[in-house]
Amino acid sequence: MGNIKTAMLILWLTLTLVVAVGSSILKNKVQILERRLGTINENIQKDIQDIHVLNAQWSQYNNPERLRKLAMDQLSLDKARPEQIINYSALHFNYEDENQLPKAVANKKELTTLVKAKAKSN
């Protein structure tokens, strides 16, 4: 009878020790995971702030008035004049032999307009 009580006591102490060690290990793992989660959440917040800044910059850089001013300053773009606009059918493309001059032009008036526009731009 004494051996049974001693065996039961040792069993309960061992079980208690296993549960305590297991709880301690689990607690440490949870703390590590909570720290990682906190770091991830901080990174997410930082990324959200960066996205807001990038969206603001995108809006500023793509402002039509700003782009129009840059185009005028940097590219010297002017508004298109009517004589600069032609129909593609006025152009003769010879894909077989690029060295040959076009033999016939479908719309001579539109081609003349193209030549005048080219001469004015030079």
C-alpha positions in Angstrom: 0.0 0.0 0.0 2.9 2.4 0.8 4.4 1.6 -2.6 1.3 2.5 -4.4 1.0 5.9 -2.6 4.7 6.6 -3.4 4.2 5.6 -7.0 1.1 7.8 -7.3 2.9 10.7 -5.7 5.8 10.4 -8.1 3.4 10.1 -11.0 1.6 13.3 -9.9 4.8 15.2 -9.3 6.1 14.1 -12.7 2.9 15.0 -14.4 3.0 18.4 -12.7 6.6 18.9 -13.7 5.8 18.0 -17.4 2.8 20.4 -17.4 4.9 23.2 -15.8 7.8 22.8 -18.3 5.3 22.5 -21.2 3.5 25.6 -20.1 6.8 27.5 -19.8 7.9 26.4 -23.3 4.5 27.3 -24.7 4.6 30.7 -23.0 8.0 31.5 -24.5 6.8 30.5 -28.0 3.7 32.7 -27.6 5.9 35.7 -26.5 8.2 35.2 -29.5 5.2 35.0 -31.9 3.6 38.1 -30.3 6.8 40.0 -30.8 6.9 38.9 -34.5 3.3 39.9 -34.9 4.0 43.3 -33.4 6.9 43.8 -35.8 4.8 42.7 -38.8 2.0 45.1 -37.7 4.5 48.0 -37.4 5.8 47.2 -40.9 2.3 47.1 -42.3 1.6 50.5 -40.7 4.8 51.9 -42.2 3.9 50.5 -45.6 0.5 52.0 -45.4 2.0 55.4 -44.6 4.5 55.0 -47.5 1.6 54.1 -49.8 -0.2 57.3 -48.8 2.9 59.4 -49.5 3.4 57.7 -52.9 -0.2 58.3 -53.8 0.2 62.0 -52.9 3.4 62.2 -55.0 1.7 60.4 -57.9 -1.2 62.9 -57.8 1.2 65.8 -57.7 3.4 64.5 -60.5 0.5 63.6 -62.8 -1.3 66.9 -62.4 -2.4 67.8 -65.9 -1.4 71.5 -65.4 2.1 70.5 -64.3 2.5 68.0 -67.2 1.3 70.7 -69.6 3.9 73.2 -68.3 6.7 70.6 -68.4 5.7 69.6 -72.0 5.9 73.3 -73.0 9.1 73.9 -71.2 11.0 70.7 -72.0 9.6 69.5 -75.3 8.6 72.8 -76.9 5.3 71.3 -77.9 2.8 73.5 -79.6 -0.8 72.9 -80.4 -1.4 70.9 -83.5 -2.3 72.9 -86.5 -4.9 71.7 -89.0 -2.4 71.3 -91.8 -0.3 68.9 -89.6 -3.2 66.4 -89.4 -3.4 64.0 -92.3 -5.1 60.7 -93.1 -3.0 57.6 -93.2 -4.4 56.7 -96.6 -2.4 59.6 -98.0 0.8 57.8 -97.1 2.2 55.2 -99.5 4.0 52.4 -97.8 6.0 50.0 -100.0 7.0 47.1 -97.8 8.4 44.9 -100.6 11.1 47.2 -101.8 12.0 50.3 -99.7 14.3 51.7 -102.3 11.6 52.2 -104.9 9.8 55.5 -104.9 6.0 55.4 -104.8 4.6 55.1 -108.3 1.1 56.3 -107.5 -0.4 58.4 -104.8 -4.0 57.9 -103.9 -4.7 61.3 -102.5 -2.3 63.9 -103.9 -3.8 66.8 -101.9 -3.3 65.2 -98.5 0.3 64.3 -99.4 1.0 67.9 -100.4 -0.4 69.0 -97.1 2.0 66.5 -95.4 4.9 67.9 -97.3 4.0 71.5 -96.4 3.6 70.6 -92.7 7.0 68.9 -92.8 8.6 72.0 -94.5 7.1 74.4 -91.9 8.3 72.3 -89.0 11.9 72.4 -90.3 
